[in-house]
Amino acid sequence: MATKDERRAQLTDVYHEARACTRCPELASTRTQVVFGAGNADADLMFVGEAPGAREDEQGIPFVGAAGKLLDELLGEVGLQRSDVFIANVLKCRPPGNRDPLPAEIENCSDYLMRQVALIEPRVVCTLGNFSTKLLRADPTGISRLHGQAEIRVIGERAVRLYPLFHPAAALYTRSLLDTLRSDIARLPGLLELALPEQPEPAESEEPVVPEPEVAAPAPEPVSPAPSAGSEPDEPDDRQLGLF
């Protein structure tokens, strides 16, 4: 079992991989930067939204607009802060024009989310809205029927209590949804006090084959490529690493 420091190091590796991702050519060519996720890398509570918006794409941090402020406010009402949780999205790149994520994009990006869940090891995962709820439940049932109903689900390698919630962006414009979201979030402290669900058995792996050592020729001196316009910044922003 990996230690806390080892998991943080692995999460950082996943971040660097995602930061250079070009699996979705359109998203890679139109994004300002990858929005990996942010918060507590050892959080018991994780939120999963849909995709970055314009402000998130600009700042590299999820939920920094009006919906994020509302989420912060509702968390504060139950004694939680953003630094207590980890927040990520199904997609790590903003879809052009804030359009809905495409099925191929969700498939391309889901591996990053599964590895985030495995490394952060949350006890409760809140899905915000339809896209994340349908993805993590592997079921087309919509959020209107599922919100506020916790269930044990295996996400990748991790068994968690999955807790669907209305997206805060929807609650901004509909008072009844805001009241419902507030009521559902009020149950979070109780869910976090429940025992961790029984974890699935780890998949058995074959013994690695260790090749005979070879004498390698001296490697040439590396040549650093010149930065291109619109490329990711050289130095990562620690806020994007989830290392609060």
ChimeraX commands (.cxc) that place a marker at each C-alpha (Angstrom):
marker #1 position 0.00,0.00,0.00 radius 0.5
marker #1 position 1.41,3.37,-1.03 radius 0.5
marker #1 position 2.24,5.92,1.63 radius 0.5
marker #1 position 0.76,9.41,1.70 radius 0.5
marker #1 position 3.93,10.90,0.22 radius 0.5
marker #1 position 4.08,8.25,-2.49 radius 0.5
marker #1 position 0.47,8.91,-3.48 radius 0.5
marker #1 position 1.15,12.65,-3.66 radius 0.5
marker #1 position 4.16,12.04,-5.89 radius 0.5
marker #1 position 2.10,9.78,-8.15 radius 0.5
marker #1 position -0.70,12.36,-8.31 radius 0.5
marker #1 position 1.86,14.94,-9.39 radius 0.5
marker #1 position 3.01,12.57,-12.14 radius 0.5
marker #1 position -0.58,12.20,-13.36 radius 0.5
marker #1 position -0.91,15.99,-13.37 radius 0.5
marker #1 position 2.17,16.38,-15.57 radius 0.5
marker #1 position 0.84,13.71,-17.92 radius 0.5
marker #1 position -2.55,15.42,-18.18 radius 0.5
marker #1 position -0.91,18.80,-18.65 radius 0.5
marker #1 position 0.72,17.60,-21.87 radius 0.5
marker #1 position -2.27,15.56,-23.06 radius 0.5
marker #1 position -3.31,15.71,-26.73 radius 0.5
marker #1 position -5.79,12.82,-26.76 radius 0.5
marker #1 position -8.53,15.22,-27.89 radius 0.5
marker #1 position -6.95,17.35,-30.65 radius 0.5
marker #1 position -9.67,20.01,-30.64 radius 0.5
marker #1 position -9.54,20.52,-26.88 radius 0.5
marker #1 position -5.75,20.51,-26.83 radius 0.5
marker #1 position -5.61,23.17,-29.54 radius 0.5
marker #1 position -8.23,25.49,-28.03 radius 0.5
marker #1 position -7.52,25.30,-24.28 radius 0.5
marker #1 position -5.53,27.91,-22.42 radius 0.5
marker #1 position -4.37,25.28,-19.94 radius 0.5
marker #1 position -5.37,21.97,-18.46 radius 0.5
marker #1 position -7.60,22.22,-15.37 radius 0.5
marker #1 position -6.46,19.14,-13.47 radius 0.5
marker #1 position -8.22,19.68,-10.16 radius 0.5
marker #1 position -7.46,21.32,-6.84 radius 0.5
marker #1 position -7.92,20.84,-3.13 radius 0.5
marker #1 position -6.70,18.47,-0.46 radius 0.5
marker #1 position -4.73,15.58,-1.97 radius 0.5
marker #1 position -5.80,13.39,1.00 radius 0.5
marker #1 position -9.43,14.49,1.10 radius 0.5
marker #1 position -12.18,12.23,2.40 radius 0.5
marker #1 position -14.62,14.17,0.20 radius 0.5
marker #1 position -14.25,14.67,-3.55 radius 0.5
marker #1 position -16.46,16.59,-5.97 radius 0.5
marker #1 position -16.61,15.81,-9.68 radius 0.5
marker #1 position -18.14,18.34,-12.06 radius 0.5
marker #1 position -18.52,18.41,-15.82 radius 0.5
marker #1 position -15.80,20.48,-17.53 radius 0.5
marker #1 position -13.90,23.74,-17.04 radius 0.5
marker #1 position -15.53,27.01,-18.05 radius 0.5
marker #1 position -13.88,30.16,-19.33 radius 0.5
marker #1 position -12.59,31.35,-15.92 radius 0.5
marker #1 position -11.34,27.90,-15.02 radius 0.5
marker #1 position -9.55,27.62,-18.35 radius 0.5
marker #1 position -7.94,30.99,-17.71 radius 0.5
marker #1 position -6.88,30.32,-14.10 radius 0.5
marker #1 position -6.27,26.57,-14.24 radius 0.5
marker #1 position -8.42,25.92,-11.15 radius 0.5
marker #1 position -11.90,24.32,-11.12 radius 0.5
marker #1 position -15.03,26.09,-9.88 radius 0.5
marker #1 position -13.68,29.64,-9.57 radius 0.5
marker #1 position -16.77,31.38,-10.95 radius 0.5
marker #1 position -20.22,31.99,-9.49 radius 0.5
marker #1 position -20.98,28.25,-9.21 radius 0.5
marker #1 position -17.77,27.75,-7.25 radius 0.5
marker #1 position -18.61,30.57,-4.87 radius 0.5
marker #1 position -22.00,29.02,-4.23 radius 0.5
marker #1 position -20.39,25.63,-3.58 radius 0.5
marker #1 position -17.96,27.26,-1.13 radius 0.5
marker #1 position -20.86,28.95,0.65 radius 0.5
marker #1 position -22.87,25.73,0.97 radius 0.5
marker #1 position -19.85,23.82,2.21 radius 0.5
marker #1 position -19.23,26.52,4.79 radius 0.5
marker #1 position -22.76,26.05,6.12 radius 0.5
marker #1 position -21.85,22.47,7.12 radius 0.5
marker #1 position -18.41,23.32,8.51 radius 0.5
marker #1 position -16.33,22.44,5.46 radius 0.5
marker #1 position -13.89,24.51,3.43 radius 0.5
marker #1 position -12.50,24.08,-0.06 radius 0.5
marker #1 position -9.14,23.14,1.49 radius 0.5
marker #1 position -10.89,20.14,3.11 radius 0.5
marker #1 position -12.03,18.63,-0.20 radius 0.5
marker #1 position -10.73,17.88,-3.68 radius 0.5
marker #1 position -12.57,19.23,-6.73 radius 0.5
marker #1 position -12.11,17.93,-10.26 radius 0.5
marker #1 position -14.06,17.60,-13.51 radius 0.5
marker #1 position -14.88,14.83,-15.96 radius 0.5
marker #1 position -12.96,16.77,-18.62 radius 0.5
marker #1 position -9.68,18.49,-17.83 radius 0.5
marker #1 position -9.96,20.87,-20.80 radius 0.5
marker #1 position -12.63,23.43,-21.63 radius 0.5
marker #1 position -14.85,22.44,-24.57 radius 0.5
marker #1 position -14.99,25.32,-27.11 radius 0.5
marker #1 position -17.91,27.62,-26.45 radius 0.5
marker #1 position -18.71,25.66,-23.26 radius 0.5
marker #1 position -20.45,23.02,-25.35 radius 0.5
marker #1 position -21.33,19.64,-23.82 radius 0.5
marker #1 position -18.51,17.09,-23.59 radius 0.5
marker #1 position -18.49,14.59,-26.46 radius 0.5
marker #1 position -18.57,10.84,-25.70 radius 0.5
marker #1 position -15.08,10.35,-27.16 radius 0.5
marker #1 position -13.74,13.20,-24.99 radius 0.5
marker #1 position -15.24,11.69,-21.85 radius 0.5
marker #1 position -13.69,8.33,-22.72 radius 0.5
marker #1 position -10.30,9.89,-23.45 radius 0.5
marker #1 position -10.25,11.81,-20.17 radius 0.5
marker #1 position -11.84,9.32,-17.77 radius 0.5
marker #1 position -8.53,7.58,-17.04 radius 0.5
marker #1 position -7.18,10.73,-15.38 radius 0.5
marker #1 position -10.24,10.94,-13.13 radius 0.5
marker #1 position -10.03,7.26,-12.17 radius 0.5
marker #1 position -6.39,7.68,-11.19 radius 0.5
marker #1 position -7.23,10.79,-9.17 radius 0.5
marker #1 position -9.82,8.82,-7.20 radius 0.5
marker #1 position -7.37,5.94,-6.66 radius 0.5
marker #1 position -4.59,8.23,-5.40 radius 0.5
marker #1 position -6.63,10.69,-3.31 radius 0.5
marker #1 position -8.59,7.83,-1.70 radius 0.5
marker #1 position -11.83,9.69,-0.85 radius 0.5
marker #1 position -14.55,8.11,1.25 radius 0.5
marker #1 position -17.38,10.06,-0.43 radius 0.5
marker #1 position -17.52,11.23,-4.05 radius 0.5
marker #1 position -20.15,13.82,-4.96 radius 0.5
marker #1 position -21.08,14.00,-8.61 radius 0.5
marker #1 position -22.29,17.43,-9.67 radius 0.5
marker #1 position -24.87,17.26,-12.44 radius 0.5
marker #1 position -25.71,14.73,-15.14 radius 0.5
marker #1 position -22.41,14.12,-16.90 radius 0.5
marker #1 position -20.35,13.06,-13.91 radius 0.5
marker #1 position -23.28,11.15,-12.38 radius 0.5
marker #1 position -23.87,9.10,-15.52 radius 0.5
marker #1 position -20.16,8.45,-16.01 radius 0.5
marker #1 position -19.36,7.29,-12.49 radius 0.5
marker #1 position -22.54,5.25,-12.16 radius 0.5
marker #1 position -22.15,3.78,-15.67 radius 0.5
marker #1 position -25.89,4.32,-16.03 radius 0.5
marker #1 position -28.02,6.81,-18.00 radius 0.5
marker #1 position -30.35,7.70,-15.10 radius 0.5
marker #1 position -30.50,11.48,-14.68 radius 0.5
marker #1 position -29.64,13.61,-11.70 radius 0.5
marker #1 position -33.26,14.62,-11.03 radius 0.5
marker #1 position -34.06,11.05,-9.97 radius 0.5
marker #1 position -30.81,10.35,-8.14 radius 0.5
marker #1 position -29.84,13.48,-6.22 radius 0.5
marker #1 position -29.38,13.09,-2.50 radius 0.5
marker #1 position -29.28,9.28,-2.63 radius 0.5
marker #1 position -25.95,7.83,-1.51 radius 0.5
marker #1 position -24.88,4.41,-2.74 radius 0.5
marker #1 position -21.71,2.34,-2.59 radius 0.5
marker #1 position -20.00,2.19,-5.98 radius 0.5
marker #1 position -16.60,1.04,-7.18 radius 0.5
marker #1 position -14.88,3.81,-9.14 radius 0.5
marker #1 position -11.83,2.39,-10.85 radius 0.5
marker #1 position -10.04,0.63,-7.99 radius 0.5
marker #1 position -11.81,2.44,-5.13 radius 0.5
marker #1 position -15.10,1.65,-3.37 radius 0.5
marker #1 position -16.76,4.89,-2.22 radius 0.5
marker #1 position -20.10,6.31,-1.26 radius 0.5
marker #1 position -21.26,7.99,-4.44 radius 0.5
marker #1 position -23.55,10.94,-3.71 radius 0.5
marker #1 position -25.17,12.70,-6.71 radius 0.5
marker #1 position -25.95,16.40,-6.36 radius 0.5
marker #1 position -27.46,19.05,-8.60 radius 0.5
marker #1 position -24.79,21.18,-10.23 radius 0.5
marker #1 position -24.37,24.53,-8.41 radius 0.5
marker #1 position -24.62,26.33,-11.78 radius 0.5
marker #1 position -28.20,25.07,-12.15 radius 0.5
marker #1 position -29.02,26.06,-8.57 radius 0.5
marker #1 position -27.94,29.65,-9.24 radius 0.5
marker #1 position -30.98,30.22,-11.41 radius 0.5
marker #1 position -33.66,28.06,-9.81 radius 0.5
marker #1 position -34.56,28.66,-6.17 radius 0.5
marker #1 position -36.12,25.24,-5.71 radius 0.5
marker #1 position -32.91,23.57,-6.89 radius 0.5
marker #1 position -30.88,25.74,-4.53 radius 0.5
marker #1 position -33.02,24.65,-1.59 radius 0.5
marker #1 position -32.65,21.01,-2.66 radius 0.5
marker #1 position -28.89,21.33,-3.10 radius 0.5
marker #1 position -28.52,22.94,0.31 radius 0.5
marker #1 position -30.58,20.15,1.89 radius 0.5
marker #1 position -28.55,17.43,0.14 radius 0.5
marker #1 position -25.20,18.99,1.12 radius 0.5
marker #1 position -26.39,19.16,4.73 radius 0.5
marker #1 position -26.17,15.34,4.79 radius 0.5
marker #1 position -22.46,15.29,3.92 radius 0.5
marker #1 position -21.07,15.38,7.49 radius 0.5
marker #1 position -23.13,12.31,8.35 radius 0.5
marker #1 position -21.97,10.44,5.25 radius 0.5
marker #1 position -18.34,11.23,6.07 radius 0.5
marker #1 position -18.77,9.68,9.52 radius 0.5
marker #1 position -19.86,6.32,8.09 radius 0.5
marker #1 position -17.37,3.47,7.87 radius 0.5
marker #1 position -15.34,3.17,4.69 radius 0.5
marker #1 position -16.97,0.67,2.31 radius 0.5
marker #1 position -15.21,-2.67,1.94 radius 0.5
marker #1 position -12.57,-2.31,-0.74 radius 0.5
marker #1 position -12.30,-4.64,-3.75 radius 0.5
marker #1 position -9.44,-7.09,-3.86 radius 0.5
marker #1 position -6.48,-5.68,-5.79 radius 0.5
marker #1 position -5.93,-7.23,-9.18 radius 0.5
marker #1 position -3.13,-9.78,-9.19 radius 0.5
marker #1 position -0.23,-8.85,-11.37 radius 0.5
marker #1 position 2.36,-11.17,-12.91 radius 0.5
marker #1 position 5.93,-11.10,-11.67 radius 0.5
marker #1 position 7.83,-8.60,-13.77 radius 0.5
marker #1 position 10.50,-9.96,-16.09 radius 0.5
marker #1 position 13.81,-8.26,-15.32 radius 0.5
marker #1 position 15.97,-8.02,-18.45 radius 0.5
marker #1 position 19.71,-8.54,-18.38 radius 0.5
marker #1 position 21.57,-5.26,-17.95 radius 0.5
marker #1 position 23.06,-3.82,-21.09 radius 0.5
marker #1 position 25.92,-1.43,-21.47 radius 0.5
marker #1 position 24.38,1.64,-22.98 radius 0.5
marker #1 position 26.17,4.10,-25.19 radius 0.5
marker #1 position 26.58,7.60,-23.75 radius 0.5
marker #1 position 23.39,9.60,-24.26 radius 0.5
marker #1 position 23.64,12.78,-26.35 radius 0.5
marker #1 position 23.22,16.08,-24.60 radius 0.5
marker #1 position 19.50,16.96,-24.50 radius 0.5
marker #1 position 18.36,19.90,-26.57 radius 0.5
marker #1 position 15.54,21.95,-25.03 radius 0.5
marker #1 position 12.91,22.85,-27.63 radius 0.5
marker #1 position 11.89,26.44,-27.96 radius 0.5
marker #1 position 8.49,27.17,-26.39 radius 0.5
marker #1 position 5.67,27.50,-28.89 radius 0.5
marker #1 position 2.82,29.99,-28.78 radius 0.5
marker #1 position -0.06,28.79,-26.65 radius 0.5
marker #1 position 2.00,26.08,-24.96 radius 0.5
marker #1 position 1.58,25.18,-21.31 radius 0.5
marker #1 position 3.72,27.19,-18.84 radius 0.5
marker #1 position 7.02,25.54,-17.86 radius 0.5
marker #1 position 6.46,25.81,-14.13 radius 0.5
marker #1 position 3.29,24.14,-12.76 radius 0.5
marker #1 position 1.02,26.03,-10.42 radius 0.5
marker #1 position 0.88,24.04,-7.16 radius 0.5
marker #1 position -2.79,24.96,-6.78 radius 0.5
marker #1 position -3.45,22.69,-9.74 radius 0.5
marker #1 position -1.65,19.76,-8.13 radius 0.5
marker #1 position -4.20,19.39,-5.34 radius 0.5
marker #1 position -1.44,19.83,-2.77 radius 0.5
marker #1 position -3.12,22.16,-0.29 radius 0.5
marker link #1:1,2 radius 0.2
marker link #1:2,3 radius 0.2
marker link #1:3,4 radius 0.2
marker link #1:4,5 radius 0.2
marker link #1:5,6 radius 0.2
marker link #1:6,7 radius 0.2
marker link #1:7,8 radius 0.2
marker link #1:8,9 radius 0.2
marker link #1:9,10 radius 0.2
marker link #1:10,11 radius 0.2
marker link #1:11,12 radius 0.2
marker link #1:12,13 radius 0.2
marker link #1:13,14 radius 0.2
marker link #1:14,15 radius 0.2
marker link #1:15,16 radius 0.2
marker link #1:16,17 radius 0.2
marker link #1:17,18 radius 0.2
marker link #1:18,19 radius 0.2
marker link #1:19,20 radius 0.2
marker link #1:20,21 radius 0.2
marker link #1:21,22 radius 0.2
marker link #1:22,23 radius 0.2
marker link #1:23,24 radius 0.2
marker link #1:24,25 radius 0.2
marker link #1:25,26 radius 0.2
marker link #1:26,27 radius 0.2
marker link #1:27,28 radius 0.2
marker link #1:28,29 radius 0.2
marker link #1:29,30 radius 0.2
marker link #1:30,31 radius 0.2
marker link #1:31,32 radius 0.2
marker link #1:32,33 radius 0.2
marker link #1:33,34 radius 0.2
marker link #1:34,35 radius 0.2
marker link #1:35,36 radius 0.2
marker link #1:36,37 radius 0.2
marker link #1:37,38 radius 0.2
marker link #1:38,39 radius 0.2
marker link #1:39,40 radius 0.2
marker link #1:40,41 radius 0.2
marker link #1:41,42 radius 0.2
marker link #1:42,43 radius 0.2
marker link #1:43,44 radius 0.2
marker link #1:44,45 radius 0.2
marker link #1:45,46 radius 0.2
marker link #1:46,47 radius 0.2
marker link #1:47,48 radius 0.2
marker link #1:48,49 radius 0.2
marker link #1:49,50 radius 0.2
marker link #1:50,51 radius 0.2
marker link #1:51,52 radius 0.2
marker link #1:52,53 radius 0.2
marker link #1:53,54 radius 0.2
marker link #1:54,55 radius 0.2
marker link #1:55,56 radius 0.2
marker link #1:56,57 radius 0.2
marker link #1:57,58 radius 0.2
marker link #1:58,59 radius 0.2
marker link #1:59,60 radius 0.2
marker link #1:60,61 radius 0.2
marker link #1:61,62 radius 0.2
marker link #1:62,63 radius 0.2
marker link #1:63,64 radius 0.2
marker link #1:64,65 radius 0.2
marker link #1:65,66 radius 0.2
marker link #1:66,67 radius 0.2
marker link #1:67,68 radius 0.2
marker link #1:68,69 radius 0.2
marker link #1:69,70 radius 0.2
marker link #1:70,71 radius 0.2
marker link #1:71,72 radius 0.2
marker link #1:72,73 radius 0.2
marker link #1:73,74 radius 0.2
marker link #1:74,75 radius 0.2
marker link #1:75,76 radius 0.2
marker link #1:76,77 radius 0.2
marker link #1:77,78 radius 0.2
marker link #1:78,79 radius 0.2
marker link #1:79,80 radius 0.2
marker link #1:80,81 radius 0.2
marker link #1:81,82 radius 0.2
marker link #1:82,83 radius 0.2
marker link #1:83,84 radius 0.2
marker link #1:84,85 radius 0.2
marker link #1:85,86 radius 0.2
marker link #1:86,87 radius 0.2
marker link #1:87,88 radius 0.2
marker link #1:88,89 radius 0.2
marker link #1:89,90 radius 0.2
marker link #1:90,91 radius 0.2
marker link #1:91,92 radius 0.2
marker link #1:92,93 radius 0.2
marker link #1:93,94 radius 0.2
marker link #1:94,95 radius 0.2
marker link #1:95,96 radius 0.2
marker link #1:96,97 radius 0.2
marker link #1:97,98 radius 0.2
marker link #1:98,99 radius 0.2
marker link #1:99,100 radius 0.2
marker link #1:100,101 radius 0.2
marker link #1:101,102 radius 0.2
marker link #1:102,103 radius 0.2
marker link #1:103,104 radius 0.2
marker link #1:104,105 radius 0.2
marker link #1:105,106 radius 0.2
marker link #1:106,107 radius 0.2
marker link #1:107,108 radius 0.2
marker link #1:108,109 radius 0.2
marker link #1:109,110 radius 0.2
marker link #1:110,111 radius 0.2
marker link #1:111,112 radius 0.2
marker link #1:112,113 radius 0.2
marker link #1:113,114 radius 0.2
marker link #1:114,115 radius 0.2
marker link #1:115,116 radius 0.2
marker link #1:116,117 radius 0.2
marker link #1:117,118 radius 0.2
marker link #1:118,119 radius 0.2
marker link #1:119,120 radius 0.2
marker link #1:120,121 radius 0.2
marker link #1:121,122 radius 0.2
marker link #1:122,123 radius 0.2
marker link #1:123,124 radius 0.2
marker link #1:124,125 radius 0.2
marker link #1:125,126 radius 0.2
marker link #1:126,127 radius 0.2
marker link #1:127,128 radius 0.2
marker link #1:128,129 radius 0.2
marker link #1:129,130 radius 0.2
marker link #1:130,131 radius 0.2
marker link #1:131,132 radius 0.2
marker link #1:132,133 radius 0.2
marker link #1:133,134 radius 0.2
marker link #1:134,135 radius 0.2
marker link #1:135,136 radius 0.2
marker link #1:136,137 radius 0.2
marker link #1:137,138 radius 0.2
marker link #1:138,139 radius 0.2
marker link #1:139,140 radius 0.2
marker link #1:140,141 radius 0.2
marker link #1:141,142 radius 0.2
marker link #1:142,143 radius 0.2
marker link #1:143,144 radius 0.2
marker link #1:144,145 radius 0.2
marker link #1:145,146 radius 0.2
marker link #1:146,147 radius 0.2
marker link #1:147,148 radius 0.2
marker link #1:148,149 radius 0.2
marker link #1:149,150 radius 0.2
marker link #1:150,151 radius 0.2
marker link #1:151,152 radius 0.2
marker link #1:152,153 radius 0.2
marker link #1:153,154 radius 0.2
marker link #1:154,155 radius 0.2
marker link #1:155,156 radius 0.2
marker link #1:156,157 radius 0.2
marker link #1:157,158 radius 0.2
marker link #1:158,159 radius 0.2
marker link #1:159,160 radius 0.2
marker link #1:160,161 radius 0.2
marker link #1:161,162 radius 0.2
marker link #1:162,163 radius 0.2
marker link #1:163,164 radius 0.2
marker link #1:164,165 radius 0.2
marker link #1:165,166 radius 0.2
marker link #1:166,167 radius 0.2
marker link #1:167,168 radius 0.2
marker link #1:168,169 radius 0.2
marker link #1:169,170 radius 0.2
marker link #1:170,171 radius 0.2
marker link #1:171,172 radius 0.2
marker link #1:172,173 radius 0.2
marker link #1:173,174 radius 0.2
marker link #1:174,175 radius 0.2
marker link #1:175,176 radius 0.2
marker link #1:176,177 radius 0.2
marker link #1:177,178 radius 0.2
marker link #1:178,179 radius 0.2
marker link #1:179,180 radius 0.2
marker link #1:180,181 radius 0.2
marker link #1:181,182 radius 0.2
marker link #1:182,183 radius 0.2
marker link #1:183,184 radius 0.2
marker link #1:184,185 radius 0.2
marker link #1:185,186 radius 0.2
marker link #1:186,187 radius 0.2
marker link #1:187,188 radius 0.2
marker link #1:188,189 radius 0.2
marker link #1:189,190 radius 0.2
marker link #1:190,191 radius 0.2
marker link #1:191,192 radius 0.2
marker link #1:192,193 radius 0.2
marker link #1:193,194 radius 0.2
marker link #1:194,195 radius 0.2
marker link #1:195,196 radius 0.2
marker link #1:196,197 radius 0.2
marker link #1:197,198 radius 0.2
marker link #1:198,199 radius 0.2
marker link #1:199,200 radius 0.2
marker link #1:200,201 radius 0.2
marker link #1:201,202 radius 0.2
marker link #1:202,203 radius 0.2
marker link #1:203,204 radius 0.2
marker link #1:204,205 radius 0.2
marker link #1:205,206 radius 0.2
marker link #1:206,207 radius 0.2
marker link #1:207,208 radius 0.2
marker link #1:208,209 radius 0.2
marker link #1:209,210 radius 0.2
marker link #1:210,211 radius 0.2
marker link #1:211,212 radius 0.2
marker link #1:212,213 radius 0.2
marker link #1:213,214 radius 0.2
marker link #1:214,215 radius 0.2
marker link #1:215,216 radius 0.2
marker link #1:216,217 radius 0.2
marker link #1:217,218 radius 0.2
marker link #1:218,219 radius 0.2
marker link #1:219,220 radius 0.2
marker link #1:220,221 radius 0.2
marker link #1:221,222 radius 0.2
marker link #1:222,223 radius 0.2
marker link #1:223,224 radius 0.2
marker link #1:224,225 radius 0.2
marker link #1:225,226 radius 0.2
marker link #1:226,227 radius 0.2
marker link #1:227,228 radius 0.2
marker link #1:228,229 radius 0.2
marker link #1:229,230 radius 0.2
marker link #1:230,231 radius 0.2
marker link #1:231,232 radius 0.2
marker link #1:232,233 radius 0.2
marker link #1:233,234 radius 0.2
marker link #1:234,235 radius 0.2
marker link #1:235,236 radius 0.2
marker link #1:236,237 radius 0.2
marker link #1:237,238 radius 0.2
marker link #1:238,239 radius 0.2
marker link #1:239,240 radius 0.2
marker link #1:240,241 radius 0.2
marker link #1:241,242 radius 0.2
marker link #1:242,243 radius 0.2
marker link #1:243,244 radius 0.2
view
